[in-house]
Amino acid sequence: LGDKFVQGVGPLWYGPLCGLGSPNNTYQRNFFAFYRNGQLIYRNEGYVSALEEYFPDILDVLRGKKIPVSYAYHPFVVEGKVWNIEKVSTWVGWPDYGVVRTEKCELKGDTVIGGVTYKKYYEEGVYRMAMREENKKVYVQYKSSNQEVLLYDFGLKEGERFTSSHDEEYVFTSEDCVEYDNKELRRMKLVNVNDSRDINYWIEGIGALAGPTTPFYYGMTGGEDTSIASCYVGDQCIYRRDPDSIQLPATDTPKSVSIYDLSGRRLQQKPTKGIYIQGGRVLIQR
């Protein structure tokens, strides 16, 4: 166990709030860059060089790009859209700790409520809510409720605010453009006005990183950490969380977290040193 500290930045390996960290950490961390008031203070050249050599697509995702003038809006509510959600058990000591399972969520078919047409939203084949989009705003009506709720507003302008279903207020602070499989998507950054550490990202046409119906992340629920692994419309993949990762197929039952090298070969155990892929994530063992 070891780390390097940079004055004013903190430990490079485990992150600014982790001190010396722990050898039993579930997730590996590494500083990419550190900014203060928009000015670059520190850049991890070794880490950036490794990303440039092995994972240029991931580096583009981290950096983001300016939104091109020719950019066209990507609607959220589209017939046949499928989100594959990855859920990781995080309860240490439980038999399923570290086990990854995937859940399929999709928009399929129409329903009419109060004279308004919605798309039906399903989770693992079970109807959960009705969803519609108007003027870049996404509305949902849950199966157990008769009240329509505003889920997203992709038409926000920088500086405007959005109130979550938990009555937390967020301000839209900045935007950039990220590229997935040669498709440019607008990414929005929203920050809690009362807690600047509470930061959420929305990707146009995809939703929040934690899940399409979870616009704001309030921590792990039920001992699981969730994230969107991929999103499809028909046979076309419009988003993958890890562009260079090996995509594990969706399944109805939990599965072990297989380990692969950079060539896609399955390993029997984690390497003692080097880069490997596990659960769709690129990790580094030092």
C-alpha positions as CSV (number, residue, x, y, z in Angstrom):
1,L,0.0,0.0,0.0
2,G,1.4,3.4,-1.0
3,D,0.6,6.7,-2.5
4,K,2.0,10.0,-3.5
5,F,0.8,13.4,-2.2
6,V,0.9,16.7,-4.0
7,Q,0.6,19.9,-2.0
8,G,-2.7,21.5,-2.5
9,V,-4.0,18.5,-4.5
10,G,-3.9,15.5,-2.2
11,P,-3.2,11.8,-2.7
12,L,-3.0,10.9,-6.4
13,W,-4.1,7.2,-6.1
14,Y,-7.0,7.2,-3.7
15,G,-8.4,10.7,-4.2
16,P,-8.6,13.9,-2.2
17,L,-10.8,12.6,0.7
18,C,-9.3,9.2,1.2
19,G,-6.0,9.9,2.9
20,L,-3.9,6.8,2.5
21,G,-7.0,4.9,1.4
22,S,-7.5,1.2,2.1
23,P,-6.1,-1.9,0.3
24,N,-9.6,-3.3,0.4
25,N,-11.3,-0.5,-1.6
26,T,-13.8,-1.8,-4.0
27,Y,-13.2,0.8,-6.7
28,Q,-9.8,2.0,-7.9
29,R,-9.3,5.7,-8.3
30,N,-6.7,8.0,-9.9
31,F,-6.5,11.7,-10.4
32,F,-6.9,12.8,-14.0
33,A,-6.6,16.6,-13.4
34,F,-7.2,19.2,-10.7
35,Y,-8.7,22.7,-11.4
36,R,-9.3,25.8,-9.3
37,N,-11.7,28.5,-10.6
38,G,-11.3,27.1,-14.1
39,Q,-7.5,27.1,-14.0
40,L,-5.5,23.9,-14.4
41,I,-3.5,23.4,-11.2
42,Y,-2.3,19.8,-11.6
43,R,-2.3,17.2,-14.4
44,N,-1.4,13.6,-13.9
45,E,0.9,13.2,-16.9
46,G,1.6,9.5,-16.3
47,Y,-2.1,8.7,-16.1
48,V,-3.0,10.8,-19.1
49,S,-0.2,9.3,-21.2
50,A,-1.5,5.8,-20.4
51,L,-5.1,6.8,-21.3
52,E,-3.8,8.4,-24.6
53,E,-2.0,5.2,-25.5
54,Y,-4.5,2.5,-24.5
55,F,-7.9,4.2,-24.1
56,P,-8.2,7.4,-26.2
57,D,-12.0,7.2,-26.3
58,I,-12.2,7.2,-22.5
59,L,-9.9,10.2,-22.4
60,D,-12.3,12.1,-24.8
61,V,-15.2,11.3,-22.6
62,L,-13.3,12.7,-19.5
63,R,-12.3,15.8,-21.3
64,G,-15.5,16.6,-23.2
65,K,-15.7,19.0,-26.2
66,K,-17.4,22.2,-27.1
67,I,-20.9,21.7,-28.5
68,P,-20.7,22.2,-32.3
69,V,-22.8,24.8,-34.0
70,S,-24.4,22.0,-36.1
71,Y,-25.5,20.0,-33.1
72,A,-29.0,18.6,-33.2
73,Y,-31.2,17.7,-30.2
74,H,-31.4,14.0,-29.2
75,P,-34.9,13.2,-27.9
76,F,-35.2,11.1,-24.7
77,V,-38.6,9.5,-25.2
78,V,-38.2,7.2,-28.3
79,E,-40.1,4.0,-29.1
80,G,-37.9,0.9,-28.7
81,K,-35.2,2.6,-26.6
82,V,-33.5,0.2,-24.2
83,W,-31.3,1.0,-21.3
84,N,-29.1,-1.8,-19.8
85,I,-28.6,-0.9,-16.1
86,E,-25.7,-2.4,-14.2
87,K,-26.2,-3.0,-10.5
88,V,-23.3,-4.0,-8.2
89,S,-23.9,-5.4,-4.7
90,T,-21.8,-3.3,-2.2
91,W,-22.7,-4.9,1.1
92,V,-19.3,-6.2,2.4
93,G,-19.6,-9.6,4.0
94,W,-22.8,-10.6,2.1
95,P,-22.6,-13.7,-0.2
96,D,-23.4,-11.6,-3.2
97,Y,-20.8,-8.8,-2.4
98,G,-19.3,-7.6,-5.7
99,V,-21.7,-9.6,-7.9
100,V,-22.9,-7.6,-10.9
101,R,-26.3,-8.0,-12.4
102,T,-27.9,-6.2,-15.3
103,E,-31.5,-5.0,-15.7
104,K,-33.2,-4.1,-18.9
105,C,-35.4,-1.0,-19.0
106,E,-37.3,0.0,-22.2
107,L,-39.9,2.2,-23.8
108,K,-42.5,0.1,-25.6
109,G,-46.0,0.9,-26.8
110,D,-48.4,3.8,-26.0
111,T,-50.9,4.5,-23.4
112,V,-53.4,7.4,-23.1
113,I,-54.0,9.0,-19.7
114,G,-56.4,11.9,-19.4
115,G,-56.4,12.4,-23.1
116,V,-52.6,12.6,-23.3
117,T,-50.4,10.0,-25.1
118,Y,-47.5,8.5,-23.2
119,K,-44.9,5.8,-23.9
120,K,-44.9,2.8,-21.5
121,Y,-41.7,2.3,-19.5
122,Y,-40.8,-1.2,-18.4
123,E,-38.2,-2.6,-16.0
124,E,-37.4,-6.3,-16.7
125,G,-40.7,-6.6,-18.5
126,V,-42.8,-5.1,-15.7
127,Y,-44.7,-1.9,-16.5
128,R,-43.6,0.9,-14.1
129,M,-44.6,4.3,-15.5
130,A,-45.8,6.3,-18.4
131,M,-43.4,8.8,-20.0
132,R,-43.7,11.6,-22.5
133,E,-41.6,14.4,-23.8
134,E,-42.6,18.0,-24.8
135,N,-40.3,21.0,-25.6
136,K,-37.2,19.0,-24.3
137,K,-39.0,18.3,-21.0
138,V,-39.5,14.7,-19.9
139,Y,-42.6,14.0,-17.8
140,V,-43.5,10.7,-16.1
141,Q,-46.7,9.4,-14.4
142,Y,-46.0,6.5,-12.1
143,K,-48.2,3.5,-12.1
144,S,-49.1,4.1,-8.4
145,S,-49.9,7.8,-8.9
146,N,-52.3,10.0,-10.8
147,Q,-49.9,13.0,-10.8
148,E,-47.5,13.9,-13.6
149,V,-43.9,14.7,-12.5
150,L,-41.2,16.6,-14.4
151,L,-38.2,14.2,-14.6
152,Y,-35.8,16.1,-16.8
153,D,-35.6,19.5,-18.5
154,F,-33.0,19.3,-21.3
155,G,-34.0,22.8,-22.4
156,L,-32.4,24.5,-19.4
157,K,-30.0,27.4,-20.0
158,E,-26.9,27.9,-18.0
159,G,-27.7,29.5,-14.7
160,E,-31.3,28.2,-14.6
161,R,-32.5,26.0,-11.7
162,F,-34.3,22.7,-11.4
163,T,-36.1,21.4,-8.4
164,S,-35.9,17.6,-7.8
165,S,-38.6,15.3,-6.5
166,H,-36.8,15.5,-3.2
167,D,-37.3,19.3,-3.1
168,E,-33.5,19.8,-3.6
169,E,-32.6,22.7,-5.9
170,Y,-29.9,22.4,-8.5
171,V,-28.4,24.9,-10.8
172,F,-27.3,24.1,-14.4
173,T,-23.7,25.3,-14.3
174,S,-22.0,24.1,-17.6
175,E,-22.3,21.9,-20.6
176,D,-20.0,20.1,-23.0
177,C,-20.2,17.5,-25.8
178,V,-19.1,13.9,-25.4
179,E,-18.7,11.3,-28.1
180,Y,-19.9,7.7,-28.0
181,D,-19.4,5.5,-31.1
182,N,-19.1,8.5,-33.3
183,K,-22.3,10.1,-32.0
184,E,-22.0,13.5,-30.3
185,L,-24.2,13.9,-27.2
186,R,-24.7,17.0,-25.1
187,R,-23.8,16.6,-21.4
188,M,-25.2,18.9,-18.7
189,K,-23.7,19.5,-15.2
190,L,-26.1,20.3,-12.4
191,V,-24.9,21.3,-8.9
192,N,-26.9,21.4,-5.7
193,V,-27.2,25.1,-4.7
194,N,-26.9,24.1,-1.0
195,D,-24.1,21.5,-1.4
196,S,-21.5,22.0,-4.1
197,R,-20.3,18.4,-3.6
198,D,-23.6,17.1,-4.9
199,I,-23.0,17.1,-8.6
200,N,-25.0,15.3,-11.3
201,Y,-24.6,14.9,-15.0
202,W,-27.3,14.5,-17.6
203,I,-26.6,13.2,-21.1
204,E,-29.1,14.3,-23.7
205,G,-31.1,11.4,-25.0
206,I,-29.7,9.0,-22.3
207,G,-30.5,10.6,-18.9
208,A,-28.5,10.6,-15.7
209,L,-25.5,8.3,-15.3
210,A,-27.2,6.4,-12.4
211,G,-30.2,5.5,-14.5
212,P,-32.8,6.9,-16.8
213,T,-35.4,7.5,-14.1
214,T,-32.8,8.6,-11.5
215,P,-32.0,12.2,-12.5
216,F,-30.3,12.9,-9.2
217,Y,-28.2,10.4,-7.3
218,Y,-28.9,10.2,-3.6
219,G,-26.5,7.4,-2.8
220,M,-26.7,3.6,-3.0
221,T,-30.1,2.0,-2.4
222,G,-30.6,-1.5,-1.1
223,G,-26.9,-2.1,-1.0
224,E,-26.5,-1.6,-4.7
225,D,-24.6,0.9,-6.8
226,T,-26.3,1.5,-10.2
227,S,-25.2,3.0,-13.5
228,I,-26.2,2.9,-17.2
229,A,-24.0,0.4,-19.0
230,S,-25.4,1.0,-22.5
231,C,-28.4,2.4,-24.4
232,Y,-29.9,1.2,-27.6
233,V,-32.6,2.2,-30.1
234,G,-33.4,-0.9,-32.0
235,D,-30.1,-2.5,-33.0
236,Q,-28.2,0.8,-32.8
237,C,-26.0,1.4,-29.7
238,I,-26.2,5.1,-28.9
239,Y,-24.3,5.0,-25.7
240,R,-21.8,2.8,-23.8
241,R,-20.4,3.8,-20.4
242,D,-17.0,2.2,-21.2
243,P,-16.3,2.6,-25.0
244,D,-13.3,0.2,-24.9
245,S,-14.8,-2.3,-22.4
246,I,-16.1,-5.8,-23.1
247,Q,-19.8,-5.6,-22.9
248,L,-21.4,-8.3,-20.8
249,P,-24.8,-9.5,-22.1
250,A,-27.9,-8.7,-20.0
251,T,-29.3,-11.5,-18.0
252,D,-32.1,-12.1,-15.5
253,T,-29.8,-13.7,-12.9
254,P,-26.7,-12.5,-11.0
255,K,-23.3,-13.5,-12.4
256,S,-19.8,-13.5,-11.2
257,V,-17.5,-10.6,-12.2
258,S,-15.2,-12.1,-14.9
259,I,-11.8,-10.6,-15.4
260,Y,-10.2,-10.0,-18.8
261,D,-6.9,-8.7,-20.2
262,L,-6.7,-5.9,-22.8
263,S,-6.9,-8.5,-25.6
264,G,-10.2,-9.7,-24.3
265,R,-8.9,-13.0,-22.9
266,R,-10.5,-14.2,-19.7
267,L,-8.2,-14.4,-16.7
268,Q,-8.5,-16.8,-13.8
269,Q,-7.5,-14.2,-11.3
270,K,-6.6,-10.5,-11.0
271,P,-3.1,-9.7,-12.3
272,T,-0.5,-8.8,-9.6
273,K,0.4,-5.7,-11.7
274,G,-1.0,-3.9,-14.7
275,I,-4.3,-3.0,-16.4
276,Y,-7.3,-5.3,-16.6
277,I,-11.0,-5.2,-17.2
278,Q,-13.6,-6.3,-14.7
279,G,-17.4,-5.8,-14.6
280,G,-17.1,-3.4,-17.6
281,R,-14.5,-1.2,-15.8
282,V,-10.9,-0.6,-16.7
283,L,-8.8,-1.0,-13.5
284,I,-5.1,-0.7,-12.8
285,Q,-3.3,-2.9,-10.3
286,R,-0.1,-1.4,-8.9
